[in-house]
Amino acid sequence: MIITLSIQLVAGMYAEADWGCKLEIEENSSLHDLHDAIQAAVGFDNDHMYSFFISRREFGSERIHFDGEEYSLDASIGPLFPLSKGKKLFYWFDFGDDWIFQISKSRKQPSEPQPGRHYPLVTAETGSKPEQYKGYDPAAEDEW
């Protein structure tokens, strides 16, 4: 079955504008698959460590981590929802620049995959994609 997730940027070193998307993904996809889908949707280089966690707030101290240690990144997305009351799922990428995205499941009912569609699939996008490395010019490295 296909579920729709809302991905919303909530923090990051260079987060200057709002950004979010609606993502259709197979409910049996893993958190690692979701990581790859978010990376593709936001257009980041997939070059840093990441984890998922459940908490009341993005910077809350009480967290359930899906980092491969406490809980597995191989966990399927579907069974995570609905979350306990007041809890939210977050994706944390690049522990230095601290890109944090909140993930919520749409109220839209799960549906059968549509023929000819490849999942995961971004179906809507709002705001402006953030720059992962603001001010970084890879061409400048070639000058050294």
Buried (B, 14 or more C-beta within 10 A) or exposed (E): EBBBBBBBBBBBEBBEEEBBBBBBBBBEBBBBBBBEBBBEBBEBEEEBEBBBBBBBEBEEEEBBBBBEEEBEBEBBBBEBBEBEEEEBBBBBBBEEBBBBBBBBBBEEEEEEEEEEEEBBBBEEBEEEBBBBBEEEEEEEEEEE
